[in-house]
């Protein structure tokens, strides 16, 4: 009994009542979980020479990470995990603009911290694989474990299109998933369907640059690699690629949100109008076609 009372008192003392602080903590933990899954799967594949992982396992782990991350903080912070999604919610008036920079900073810091933990977890594997030489390019590069880099053939303009289009598709899909006036998704299963959407995008659009689609997910780890030994090349590689996965997902998110609103959401009818349209669409049932008439007709036979 005394133990239970002490635990209750401790819980009461530790409980945070400020809503914004609770939201930031939940968002931090969600992004942290997401990054551990994402980076861990890439680290496992890269440091093993792809004998213990490949593109599919990386994409699958990332999708599962998204699912769990949304479940971790969804009912507290909304499970944004991504400044691009936060921006979309602001544009729709569903999220205060004042919280946008705060959420973005929390997501960035969380991604940075998760990168440090991934680095510590795979430190021995990294040293064994690289011989202690941390590089951004070349056959033994390991910077791509943490941040994304373009394929050698990818031009800057094509990379911009890749990120805008990928995030556009992400937001069109999420908008449909969350739209309760459309088909929608059963309550509680939204994270699962979002994870499947992420997996589908990765399997169809992941080869060019690893489909980051998330400014915090890319910039936070890039900053970590800059200070952890990979150096300034993390910002100069790929013709100064670093800004593309930071800026372009924001553009794609805005365009994707606008597209769904303009082509679908704005044209939903009111419930009364929908019922009226359904009734008008129903053909009149003749006396012979009605169940009662059919039963009477059969009895006469």
N, C-alpha and C positions, 0 to 999 in steps of 0.2 A: 504494500500500500504506500509506504513512504517513498519507494522507488518511483511508483507511478506519479505521485504528487510532485516529486522533484523533476521528473521528465516533463510534466505538464508546465511547471514553472519555467523550466529552461526553454521549452518551445515558445512560451509566451514572451520571454525576453528576447529570443532570437528572431521572432516573427517581424518581418518588415511590413509596415503599413503603407508606406509611400508607393503608390501605384507605378509611377515611372521607374523607380528603382527596381521593383519586382519585375517589370517588363524587361528592363535592361539585363538583369541577371538571367532571366529565362532565355532571352535572345542570345546572350553570350554563350550559355551552355548549349543551345541548339546548334549554333554555328560551330562550336568546338567539336561536338559530336560529328557533325557533317564532315568537317575537315579531317578528323582522324580516320574516318572510313575512306574518304577520297584519297588522301595522301598516302595512307598506309597501303592501300591496294596498288598504287603506282610504285611506291618504294619496293614493295615485295616483288613486283614484276621486273623492275629495272635492275635491282641489285642481284637478282637471280638469273639475269640474262634471259628473262621471259621463260624460264623453265618452271616457275611457280606462279605464273600469271600472264595475262595477255590483255589485248584491248577489251575483250568482252568482260573479263573479270573486273577490270578497272571500272568500266561503265556500270556494271551490275552493282558493285560495291558502292559507287557514288549514288546510284538510284536508291539503294537500300538505306544509305546514310541520310538522304533527304527525307525518306519516310520516317525514320526514327527521330530525326531532328525536329520535324514538325510535331510529332507526338510529344516530344520533350517540352516544348514551349508554346504549342499552338493555342491553348486556352488562356495563356497568360499574356504573351507578347504578340500573339497572332501568327507566330512562326514565320516571320518574314524571311530571315536568313540571307537576304539579298537586297542591297540598296535599290536595285532596279524594280523589285516588287514593291518596296516601300514607296518609291516614286509613283508607281502606278496607282497605289492606294491613295496617295495624296491627290493625284490628278482627278480621281473619282470622288474626292471629298470624304473618303472613308477613313482617313488617317490625317492627324494634324500636321501641317507643314512644320510647325515648331519642333516636332519630334523627329523629323526626317534626318537632320544632321546628327542627332544624338544616336539614333538607331544605326546610322551608317558608321559612325565612329566605333560603336560597340561591336558591330559585325567585323570591322577592320581589325580591331585589337584582338578579338577572339580568334580570327584566322591567323594572326601573327603568333599568338600564344600556342595554338594548336600545331603550328609549323615547328615551333621549338620542341614540343613534346614528340612529334614525329621524328625530328632530327635526333633527339636523345634515344628514342626507341630503336632506330635503325643506324645508330652511330657506328657500331662495329661492322655492320653490313656495308655501310657506305665506305668505310676505311678499307675494307677488304676488296670491294669492287673497284674503287678508284685508286687505291694505293696512297690515299691521303691527298690526292690532287683533285680539288673540287672545281669542275669546269662547267661552263654554260653551253658550249658547243663541242662537237667532236664525238667520236665513237663511245667514249666513257662519260658523257655528260650526265649530270644528275640534277641540274637546276630544274628540269621539267617535272621532277617529283613534286615540287612545291608550287610553282607557278606555270602558266602556259606559255608556249613559244610556237611561232608559226613553222609549218613544214618548210623545208628548203625551197620548194617550188612556189610557195605562196607569196603573191605580191601584196603590197600594203592595201591596195584598193580592194582586192579580192578578200583579204582578211577583214576589212571593214564591213563588206557585204555579209560575210560569214557571221559576224557577231550581231549585226543588226537583224539579219533574217532569223538567226537562231533564237534570239531573245524575243523577237516578234512572235514567232511560233509558240514559244514558251508562254507568253502572256495571253495569246489567243486561247491556248489550251486551258490555262488556269482560269481565265475569265469564264469559259464554258463550264468548267468543273464547279466553280463557285456560284454559278447562276442558277438559283433555285427556281426561276421562272422558265428555265429551259429544262432539258432532261435532268440536269443536276446529278448528284452522287449521294447515295445514302449517308446520313450523318455519321461521322466517325471514320468513313472510308476515304475521305478526301486526300489525306496524306498518301495513301496507297496508290491512288490514281495519279496524283502528281508525280510520284516516284516512277510510275510506268511511263508517264509523259517524258520525264527526264531521260529515262533509258532509251526511249524511242528516238529522241533527238540525238543522243550520243551515238546510237548505232547507225544513224542516217547522216549525221552532220559532224561527226567527231574527228574525222581524219585530218582536216586542215590545220586545226590549232588546239584541239582538245576540248572544244565547246565550253569555255569558262562561263560566259553569260552572267557573270556575277563580279562586279567591281571589287568588293571586299574579299571575295574568295581568291582573287588574283593579286591584288595590290598588297594585301597583308603578308602573304607568303613571300612575295617578291622583296618586300622590305626586309623580311627576316633573312633571306638568302644574301641580301646585300651586306648585312652586318655579320653574318655567320661564316663568311669565308669565300663566297662566290664572287664578291666584289661588284664594281660598277657595271660590269658587262651585262648584268641582269637587266639593266635599263637600256643599254645600247644594242643588244642583240636583236636580230630580225629587223634591222633598219629602224631602231627605236620603237619596237612593237609594243612596249609596255602600256602605252596610253590607250591602245585599241580596246583591250578587254575592260578598261575602266570607263571609257566614254561611250562606246558603241552600244553596250547593253542598256544604258539609260535611254538612248535614242530608240532602240528596238522595243523596249518596254512601253515607252510612250506611244509609239506607232501601233504596237499590238493591241494595247488597251483601246486606243481610238478606233482601230479597225473593228474590233468586236462590238464596241458601243454603236458605231455608225451602221454596221451591217446587220446586227442581231438585237442587242439589248434595248436600243431605243425604240424598237418596233414591237416590243411585247405589248399585247393588248391587256386592258384591265380585266379582272376576273369576270365581271358581269358581261363585258363585251365578248370574252372568250366563250362563255356559256351560250350567249345568243348566237354566235357564229356556229357553234357546234349544233345547236338546235336547228338552225337554218340549213345546215349541211345534211341533216338527217332526212332521208326520203320519207314521205308519208306512207304509213303502213295501211294497206287496204284491209277491209274486214276479213277477206279470205286469207290474208297473209298474217293476221294476228294470231297469237297462240290460242286464244279462246275460240276464234273462228275455225282454226285448224282442228281443234279437238271436237267441235260440233260437227264439222264436215266428216271427220273420221267415224264418229258414232252413227251418222246417217248411213254411211256405207256399210 
